[in-house]
């Protein structure tokens, strides 16, 4: 065999192939010569030629029908151009005989090319055999054992080739790709699309051969801009967060405290835009203002992308505000100085009722059950500066809802005994029943002389106790300002600091929903201002504070609502004087 005759006819002369037959006088040898011509399957390629040149041996096998196989290995030593192989002692019966002839060009024990042909051998003649040699696939060679993608949605085309044992490519052999990975998309042709971070395995296959390629997706979420760049803290705002690799974003948070989503978060298909309606409080839980630049985080499986936004605190003018809030330990009383601090004053208690500030804010009064019995409510007074709590009104009855008059020298509170509930005057420890209607009066408000407000079920003119109303104290009969519908319960009347407007709540008895209303001091101009409120208090003229889980402020002139503060699971009461 001539090594230089690549993909041409290669003549291999096999000499001394003999037959042995039994004659009358014993065994008789008949010689048959075999001329082997080799053709190579497929078109010539540089890779196949390179593999051809690396062959170090030729293995020829002759297997007669019904006889034993004879094999000969002929080493090929470069730069020899000719290899001669001789196969002897092939036992053939006399006459024409069938045999299988095969040949393999090998590198060590592994075939590079091989072929096989069935032939009829005629003893005594030169037998010409033409053998087609085909490339022998040994393994699949990926173009790379590992690839990395750094963006969600990024694509890469994988490559792999079927190879000889020499490592040279066998042209024209198809390779298909498959995977069970969830973090990537993969076409049979090997196109990979990144979907989520992780290390994923894909398989290249051709026939019985396979190879594995590792695909690493290592995307990092980034934020390049936030729009709008400046927003009012405490208001619902739709943020548009632009960046990269924001796919599958799970939420948006603001550094230092959580933002609350008020709607569904959406992400653009290319992961470059997150849109989410959010609102965050104007004040942190410690009471400090959130005004100024703060960071905005887009939380994704690819990490957290961070941008910034400017927060404008638009809220009532700062003034000490009394709060009660509830956590797992119980109910606490606290003072909120907007922009400065939240200072715990007293607690925890099993519960408190109607905490109110004295004029000037030096003291707070509230109702509590000192012995744990609901039938025994006392009014306690809290020194705001020292935190000392002392009894102010104590009796065997239910005493609560105490409020000082504008001078701080006297007060009014609610007392319930076996005969009903009444409003009582308190002056320096002396208590006198004012004689207010006896129809379960509640929520006294004492802001200015002649402006004692409360709610009760008293019907002017009939003296009957039926539907609840907002009343203004007058003698001999109160003046009804609002209410009278048995389907609704108006309550918590609060007079604005300038004495011009009354804020109050209206609860629908069937649903329990409570809304905030305002009216003029004469009862005219009744207007619904805000749905779903809890306790209320004026902050300043034009601003009303209300609870609804957190502490909120309503700007009456615009109707805008601002979320100011959250404490624990919920803020129950609010009062500012």
Secondary structure as GFF3:
##gff-version 3
##sequence-region A 1 577
A	DSSP	beta_strand	10	23	.	.	.	ID=ss1
A	DSSP	beta_strand	26	40	.	.	.	ID=ss2
A	DSSP	alpha_helix	46	53	.	.	.	ID=ss3
A	DSSP	beta_strand	57	64	.	.	.	ID=ss4
A	DSSP	beta_strand	69	75	.	.	.	ID=ss5
A	DSSP	beta_strand	85	86	.	.	.	ID=ss6
A	DSSP	beta_strand	96	107	.	.	.	ID=ss7
A	DSSP	beta_strand	110	122	.	.	.	ID=ss8
A	DSSP	beta_strand	126	135	.	.	.	ID=ss9
A	DSSP	beta_strand	139	142	.	.	.	ID=ss10
A	DSSP	beta_strand	146	149	.	.	.	ID=ss11
A	DSSP	beta_strand	155	157	.	.	.	ID=ss12
A	DSSP	beta_strand	160	163	.	.	.	ID=ss13
A	DSSP	beta_strand	176	178	.	.	.	ID=ss14
A	DSSP	beta_strand	184	186	.	.	.	ID=ss15
A	DSSP	beta_strand	191	194	.	.	.	ID=ss16
A	DSSP	beta_strand	198	206	.	.	.	ID=ss17
A	DSSP	beta_strand	209	217	.	.	.	ID=ss18
A	DSSP	beta_strand	222	227	.	.	.	ID=ss19
A	DSSP	beta_strand	230	232	.	.	.	ID=ss20
A	DSSP	beta_strand	237	244	.	.	.	ID=ss21
A	DSSP	beta_strand	251	254	.	.	.	ID=ss22
A	DSSP	beta_strand	260	261	.	.	.	ID=ss23
A	DSSP	beta_strand	266	267	.	.	.	ID=ss24
A	DSSP	beta_strand	273	279	.	.	.	ID=ss25
A	DSSP	beta_strand	292	300	.	.	.	ID=ss26
A	DSSP	beta_strand	303	312	.	.	.	ID=ss27
A	DSSP	beta_strand	320	327	.	.	.	ID=ss28
A	DSSP	beta_strand	330	337	.	.	.	ID=ss29
A	DSSP	beta_strand	341	349	.	.	.	ID=ss30
A	DSSP	beta_strand	353	357	.	.	.	ID=ss31
A	DSSP	beta_strand	363	368	.	.	.	ID=ss32
A	DSSP	beta_strand	378	383	.	.	.	ID=ss33
A	DSSP	beta_strand	389	393	.	.	.	ID=ss34
A	DSSP	beta_strand	398	404	.	.	.	ID=ss35
A	DSSP	beta_strand	410	417	.	.	.	ID=ss36
A	DSSP	beta_strand	420	427	.	.	.	ID=ss37
A	DSSP	beta_strand	430	433	.	.	.	ID=ss38
A	DSSP	beta_strand	442	446	.	.	.	ID=ss39
A	DSSP	beta_strand	452	458	.	.	.	ID=ss40
A	DSSP	beta_strand	465	472	.	.	.	ID=ss41
A	DSSP	beta_strand	479	483	.	.	.	ID=ss42
A	DSSP	beta_strand	488	495	.	.	.	ID=ss43
A	DSSP	beta_strand	501	508	.	.	.	ID=ss44
A	DSSP	beta_strand	514	520	.	.	.	ID=ss45
A	DSSP	beta_strand	527	530	.	.	.	ID=ss46
A	DSSP	beta_strand	536	540	.	.	.	ID=ss47
A	DSSP	beta_strand	543	547	.	.	.	ID=ss48
A	DSSP	beta_strand	551	555	.	.	.	ID=ss49
A	DSSP	beta_strand	561	565	.	.	.	ID=ss50
A	DSSP	beta_strand	570	575	.	.	.	ID=ss51
###
